[in-house]
Amino acid sequence: MWRVNDSLACCQEKYTLREKKTTNTELQKLFITQAKKTEDREWLSEVSAIPLQQSLNDLNQALL
């Protein structure tokens, strides 16, 4: 998947280090907004942001 695996790894690392859970807003900024600025993932700008955001929302809910 585009960046969900990366965001999952980030959340797992924070959990392992007993750090504060990453918010949806932080996840979206890190893994959607930043991804759109990279050459490999600039295609994300061509699709609706709603499914991208929902995938991160679902991930964050699953990790509650």
Secondary structure as GFF3:
##gff-version 3
##sequence-region A 1 64
A	DSSP	alpha_helix	4	16	.	.	.	ID=ss1
A	DSSP	alpha_helix	24	28	.	.	.	ID=ss2
A	DSSP	pi_helix	29	33	.	.	.	ID=ss3
A	DSSP	alpha_helix	34	36	.	.	.	ID=ss4
A	DSSP	three_ten_helix	42	46	.	.	.	ID=ss5
A	DSSP	alpha_helix	49	62	.	.	.	ID=ss6
###
